[in-house]
Amino acid sequence: MAKSSVPQDIAALSFEDAMKQLETIVSKLEGGQVKLDEAVEAYERGAALKKHCEAKLAEAKTKVEKITGGGKSTEPLDRE
């Protein structure tokens, strides 16, 4: 359901591609060489990209927790 709250083109992106786009937007905004209207649009897209990346990370965390049993291992870390 989280995917419906971001534009479809962003929802289709991998985590890595979304991060690259987000980094590009941040660089443009930090450079201060965009017009106000463009900056607002870039900020909105950046917010959607951030939300998408956070959802992807949460998804990955859930998968890892399922694989590892929620991180509740009964095995000691150092087995010698």
SVG drawing of the C-alpha trace seen along z (x, -y; Angstrom):
<svg xmlns="http://www.w3.org/2000/svg" viewBox="-2 -31 40 55">
<polyline fill="none" stroke="black" stroke-width="0.4" points="0.0,0.0 2.9,-2.4 3.7,-2.3 0.4,-4.0 1.4,-7.1 4.3,-7.8 4.2,-8.5 4.3,-5.3 7.5,-6.2 9.2,-6.4 7.5,-3.3 9.0,-1.4 12.6,-2.4 15.0,-0.2 16.4,-1.5 19.8,-2.3 18.2,-4.2 16.0,-6.2 19.0,-7.1 20.9,-8.3 18.0,-10.6 17.7,-11.9 21.4,-12.6 21.1,-14.5 18.2,-16.6 20.0,-17.4 23.1,-18.5 21.0,-20.8 19.2,-22.3 22.4,-22.8 24.0,-24.5 21.3,-27.1 21.2,-27.4 17.5,-26.4 14.6,-28.7 12.1,-28.8 9.4,-26.8 11.9,-24.2 13.3,-24.0 9.8,-23.4 9.1,-20.6 12.5,-19.1 11.9,-19.2 8.5,-17.4 10.1,-14.7 12.9,-14.4 10.4,-13.9 8.7,-11.2 12.0,-9.5 13.0,-9.6 9.7,-8.0 10.2,-5.3 13.7,-4.6 12.5,-4.3 9.8,-1.9 12.4,0.2 14.7,0.3 11.8,1.3 10.9,4.1 14.5,5.3 14.7,5.2 11.5,7.3 12.9,9.9 16.2,10.1 14.4,10.5 12.3,13.3 15.5,15.0 17.4,14.6 14.4,15.3 14.0,11.7 17.6,11.5 16.9,13.7 19.6,16.3 20.4,18.8 23.8,19.4 26.8,17.6 28.5,15.2 31.9,16.6 32.1,20.4 35.6,21.7"/>
</svg>
